[in-house]
Amino acid sequence: MHLPSHRAEHAVAAVPLGYRYADQQAHARTAARLTALSPAADPAYARLLATPEQVRELSDWGPAGRHELASVHAARAHLGLPAPPRTPPVELPEQGLRW
């Protein structure tokens, strides 16, 4: 599976989780409350709003994916965030979203 490059989104109180090493590069990982999602940068990719657990089910990232999901659970505990309710993934509009 190939994903578009990561771009920072509008967020509040980001907490660093560490780095994921892939393709001979270190990718920073953070957790935060999103306040908006930017417009789509590449129309070739659909953007889904889904829980981290659903992302893990939809993509097989092997041990790295299990490690990232464990980091999400640790960040939720650190930030005092509840687990989101399980809902069907939703495709985001091209123009993005604001909360």
N, C-alpha and C positions, 0 to 999 in steps of 0.2 A: 504494500500500500504506500502510495506517495502522497504526502500532504503538502499544501503550500507553506511557505516560510511563515514563521511566527511574527506577528506584529503586536505591539503593545496596545491594549484597549484602555478605555477610561475606567479607572478603578479607584477604590478607597482602601487605605490601610493594607498595602501589599506586604506580605510576609515572605522572605526568601526561604525556599525549601532546599536549594542546592542546585546541582547541575546534572544533566543527562548527557552522556557522551554517545554520539552517533556520527557516523560518516566522518570520523577523525576531527570532530568539532564538539565543543562543549556548549550545550544549550541551557541557559538559565531557566530555572523553574521557580515560580512564585504562586502564591494563593492570595486572592483578594475578592472583595465584593465588587462585581462589575456594575457600573452606572450607565454604560452605553456600549454599543457595539458599532464600530466604524462601518462605512459602506464597503461592499465587497471589492476587493482589490483585483481579483481575477474571476471573471464570469464563468470560467471553465470548471470552477469548483463550487459545489453546493455547500452551504454552511448550515449546520444543524445545531440547534440548541438542545442539548442532552446532558444528563447527569454524567459525572465521571464513570460511574458504574456502567451506564449504557454505552459509553465510548469504549470501555474495556470489552464489553460483549460484542460490539460491532467491529472491532479491529483486534487482530492478534499480534500484539507487540511483544509477546513472550515474557521472559523474566523482567525486562525493563518496564513493561506495562504493569505488571503486578507490583513492582517497586514504586512506580508513580502513583498507583491507586492507594497504596499504603501511606504515601506521603500526603495525599489528599485527605485521608482520614485523620492523620496527625494534625494537619493544618486546620481542619474543621474543629477538632478538639481545642487547639491553641486559640483559635479565633472565637470559640463559643458558638459556632454555627450549627444549626440542625441539618440533618441529612435532607436533601430536597425530596419532595414527593416524586414517585415514579410516574411519569406521564409519557405519552408517545413523543419521540423526537420531532421537532418542528423545524422546517426549513425557514431560515431567516430571509427577510426581503433584501434585495440588492442595496437599498438605501440605508440599511442598518437600523438600529433601534436605540431609543433613549428611554431611560426610566425616570 
